[in-house]
Amino acid sequence: MARRFRGYLPVIVDVETAGFEPEKHALLEIAAVIPEMDAQGFLRIAEVHSAHVQPFPGAELDPAALEFTGIDPHHPLRIALDEKEALLKIFHPVRAAVKKQGCTRAILVGHNPSFDLAFVKAAAQRAGLKRNPFHPFSTFDTATLGGLVYGQTVLARAAKAASIEWDNREAHSARYDAEKTAELFCTIVNTWERLKRNDGAAPHSPDAQEATETEQG
């Protein structure tokens, strides 16, 4: 895994929030999916971690955002952690996986991941957590990858194009969306790996470039 992504461990993350501004609106749910590489060199889901999050003191809750996600932050049966506990529930297994898989750092994978990363960073700062396992600005974007491979940038449509089951009733749950995003990411990476093996070298890879230069020379 460490060699495949230049020392980074891709970790698929999804958040559900009470708005679009990470410094102002509450983080309500967070989920992280940790992949691993099998003996044949293909990615698969290894671990899934998630938490419901209590709105931080003074957080704003946009009614339109709550209606979209269907989350009631004050539901009496909602078992939620404060931001620090919720983030540690995610960060600890991510750091352990980074070490286990011989990587140097985690890199956040998401569908339009700048949104997710911004909320994770803002919550970590509020909680006083300095050991954030994720790269501070680099990400892998499955919206871009889905557009490239399937011509679809919406998660549900890209998943269906990749023959991944999708249930609209489950969507907009951080755990469900993270798992489906992880399936999409693994499918795309594994498809590329199969193409690379069938062709002998992937287009624009160092091996392919060297072969092309040799032929031209």
N, C-alpha and C positions, 0 to 999 in steps of 0.2 A: 504493500500500500504506500509506504513512504517513497518508493521510487516512482510510483505511478503519478503522484501529484506533487512532485518536487518537495517532499518532506511534509506536506500538509495532509491532515486528515479531514476529508470533507464530512461535515455534520449538517444534516438537513434540519432546519429550524422553521417553525411557524409560530406567530403570535396572533392573538386576538386582542383588540384594544377598544377603548371607548372614544376613539377619535384618531386624528392623523398627526397630532403634534406630540412627540415623545416627552417633551419637558412639561407639557400641560395636561395631556390626557392619560388616563389610567391604562396600565398593562393589566389585562384580565386573565389571559391564558398564555402558556408557553409550552411548547413541545419540541423535543429534539430526538432525531433518529440517527443512530450511529451505525454506519455500514462496516462491513469487513470484506476481505477478499478470500474467496475459496481456493482450494488447491489448484484449480484450473485457471485462476487469475481473473475470475469474474466477481463483480460486486453483488452483495446481498445484504439485507437488513439483519443486523445483529442485536441491537438494543433499541428500545423506545422508552423515553422518559417524558413525563408531562406533569404540569401542576396548574391548578386554578390559583389566581393571584388576587389578593385583596387590593383595592385601590389605595394608592398612597395618600397620606393626609393632604388635603387640599386639592386632590386630583379633580379634574373636570370630566363629566360623563356626557358625551354628546348623545342625545336621544336617538338621532338618526343612526349612529353607529351601533347602538344597543339593539335597535330594531333590526338592523341588517344581520347582526350576528345571532340574535335571539338570546343573548346572555343577560340574566338578571343578576347584577353584582351583589344584591342584597337578599337573594333567595335564602331562606332559612336552612335548606338542605345542601347548599353549596359549600363544600369543604375547601376553603381557600387559605393559602399561606401568605404571609407578608412577602414583600419583594425580595428581601434578603434570603429567606428560607427557600422561596421558589427558585431563585437563581442558583443557589448552592445545590439544590436538588438536580439541576441541569449541569452545572459546572463540574461537580465532583466526578460523575461518570465520564464526562467528556475528557477531562484531564487524565483520568485513568486509561481511557482508550487511546489517547495520544501516546502515552508512555508504552502501553502494551503493544501497539502497532508500530513502534519505532519511528514515530513522526516527531516533528519539532513543535507543531502548533496546529490547532483546528482552524479550518476555514469554513465560514457559514455558507451553506447552500440554501437557496430559497427561491420562491417564485416572486420576482421583483424584490430581491433580498435587502436592498438598501433600507426599506421600511422596517423589516424585522431587526436588522442590525442596529438601526438607530434607537429602537425601543429597548433592546437588550443593553446597549451602552448607557442610555439614560437611566435605566433602572439600576444598573450596576453602580453608576456614579452616586445615585441617591442612597444606595445601600452601603456605600463605602467599600465596595469590593474592588480591590486593585488587581487581583489575579484573574482577569477575564481571559479564558482560554482561546477566544476567537481573534483572528487577525483584525486589527482595528479598522481597516477600510476595504480590503480585498474580499470579494465574494464570488461564488458561482451562481449564475442566474438561469433557472430552468425555463423562464419565459423566453429568454434568448435562445437557449438550446432547443426548446420546443418549436420555436419559430423556424429555426434552421432545419431541423430534422423532419418535422411534421407539417410545417406551415401553420401552426396554431400557437398562439401566445397566451390564451386563456387556459388556466390549469385544467378545468374539467374537459375542455375540448382536446387539449394535448394528451391528457390521460386516455381518453376514449380512442384517439388516433393511434396510441401506443398499445391498444387492446388491454388497458387496465380498467378494471371494474370501477364504476363511479356511482355513488348514491347521493343525490342532491339533498336528501334529508339529513345526511351526516355532515355535509359540507359546512364550513365556517366554524368547525371545532378545531382547535389548534392541533390536537393529536391526530384527528382524521386527515386534515390537510397536510400535516407534516409527513404522515405515512404515505399518502398518495404522491406527494412531491418526491419522496425518497424512492418510491417505485419507479417514477418517471426518470429520475436521475440515473438510477441503476440500469434501467432499460436502455437509455441512450448511451451510457458509457459502455455497457456490454455489447450493444449493437456495433459501436465503433470498433471495439476489440475484435469482434468476429470478422468485420470487414478487413481490418488490418491483417489478421492472420490469413484470411483467404487470398488477399492481394500480395502478401509477402511483406508489404510495408505500407503504412498509411500515407495518403497524400500529404505533402508538406512536413512529414516527419524527417528527422535527420537522416534515417536510413534511405528514405525515398529520395531526398535531395541529393545524397551522395550517389545513389544509383543513377539518377538523372544526369548529374554532372559527368559521371563516368561514361555513360552512353554518348553524351554530346562531345566529350573529349576524344 
